[in-house]
Amino acid sequence: MTDVSSSTGHYALLQISPWASPQEIRRAYRELSKLYHPDTTALPAADAVEKFQQLNDAYGTLSNPERRLRYDLDHGYSKFSVIQVPMDLMRPQQSATYASRSAYLDPTDRPLSGGELFALCLLGATFLGCLALAIAIGLARGEFSL
């Protein structure tokens, strides 16, 4: 039997898109691991063990954010790292308790949502508007001289 994980990729093996969330990856892995577990499948034992090992390898790679980023960069799913920042610049090293929960993203390391970006734009526009209004009132009263 050929190595399915290297010929089709981890995403195809887990039957998910490259933009799947950690929860979707975990859900797909759980469903497929129940289907292909050597103790519960009707496949021949050797094929079931190989398929189950491939699923474990795919899940191990995609559930870890750093390994997933490296896999995506190596396999052309992403041309550059936009979302992830270097580990040592923004936060201290992860503790051992968090590292064991690799299926979920670190809550301090996430991109801003569309709503958060919109709120930041509104705050910036409000600040610039207030600044322009203060300058206009100062000029109208003659308190500012250019």
C-alpha positions in Angstrom: 0.0 0.0 0.0 1.3 3.5 -0.9 1.9 6.2 1.6 -1.3 8.2 1.4 -0.2 11.1 3.6 2.7 12.0 1.4 0.9 11.7 -1.9 -2.3 13.5 -1.0 -1.4 15.6 2.1 -2.6 15.8 5.6 -5.7 17.9 4.8 -6.9 15.4 2.2 -6.3 12.5 4.5 -8.4 14.1 7.3 -10.9 15.3 4.6 -10.8 19.0 5.7 -9.8 22.2 4.0 -6.5 23.9 4.6 -8.4 26.7 6.4 -10.0 24.4 8.9 -10.2 25.5 12.5 -8.5 23.5 15.3 -11.9 22.3 16.4 -12.7 21.1 12.8 -9.4 19.3 12.7 -10.0 17.6 16.0 -13.6 16.6 15.0 -12.4 15.1 11.7 -9.6 13.2 13.4 -12.0 11.7 16.0 -14.5 10.6 13.4 -11.9 9.0 11.1 -9.9 7.4 13.9 -13.1 5.7 15.0 -13.6 4.5 11.5 -10.1 3.3 10.9 -9.0 2.1 14.3 -7.5 -1.4 14.0 -9.8 -2.8 16.7 -13.1 -1.5 15.1 -12.6 -1.6 11.3 -13.4 -4.2 8.8 -10.1 -3.5 6.9 -7.3 -6.0 7.0 -5.1 -5.5 10.1 -2.0 -4.3 8.2 -4.0 -1.7 6.2 -5.9 -0.5 9.3 -2.7 0.0 11.3 -1.1 1.9 8.4 -4.1 4.1 7.8 -4.5 4.8 11.6 -0.8 5.7 11.8 -1.2 8.1 8.9 -4.2 9.7 10.6 -2.2 10.1 13.8 0.7 11.7 11.9 -1.6 14.1 10.1 -3.4 15.1 13.3 -0.1 15.5 15.2 1.1 17.9 12.6 -2.1 19.9 12.0 -3.0 20.2 15.7 0.2 21.9 16.6 0.2 25.6 15.4 4.0 25.7 14.8 4.1 22.4 13.0 1.0 23.3 11.0 2.6 26.6 9.9 5.8 24.8 8.8 3.7 22.1 7.0 1.6 24.8 5.2 4.8 26.7 4.1 6.5 23.5 2.9 3.5 22.3 0.9 2.4 25.6 -0.7 -0.8 26.3 1.3 0.6 29.6 2.5 3.3 31.7 0.8 4.3 33.6 3.9 3.5 33.7 7.6 1.1 36.5 8.2 -0.8 35.4 11.3 1.9 33.8 13.4 4.6 35.9 15.0 8.0 34.6 16.2 7.6 32.9 19.5 10.2 34.7 21.5 9.2 38.3 20.6 5.6 38.5 21.8 5.3 36.1 24.7 7.3 34.0 27.1 7.9 30.3 26.4 4.8 28.1 26.7 4.3 26.2 29.8 4.2 22.4 29.8 0.6 22.4 30.8 -0.4 24.4 27.6 1.8 22.3 25.3 -0.1 19.2 26.1 -3.3 20.8 24.8 -2.0 21.3 21.2 -5.4 21.0 19.5 -6.3 24.6 20.5 -4.6 27.9 19.7 -3.0 30.0 22.4 -5.6 32.6 23.3 -2.9 35.3 23.3 -1.8 34.4 19.7 -4.6 35.1 17.3 -5.4 37.5 14.5 -7.8 40.4 15.0 -11.3 39.7 13.8 -13.1 41.8 11.3 -15.2 43.5 14.0 -12.1 44.3 16.1 -10.4 45.8 13.0 -13.5 47.9 12.3 -13.6 49.1 15.9 -9.9 50.1 15.6 -10.6 52.1 12.4 -13.6 53.8 14.1 -11.4 54.8 17.0 -8.7 56.2 14.7 -11.3 58.1 12.7 -12.9 59.5 15.9 -9.5 60.6 17.2 -8.6 62.3 13.9 -12.0 64.0 13.7 -11.7 65.3 17.3 -8.2 66.6 16.5 -9.4 68.3 13.3 -12.4 69.8 15.2 -10.2 71.2 18.0 -7.9 72.8 15.4 -10.9 74.3 13.5 -12.4 75.7 16.7 -9.0 77.1 17.7 -8.5 78.8 14.3 -12.1 80.2 14.4 -11.5 81.8 17.8 -8.1 83.1 16.8 -6.3 81.1 19.5 -4.0 79.3 17.0 -1.7 81.0 14.6 -0.2 79.2 11.7 
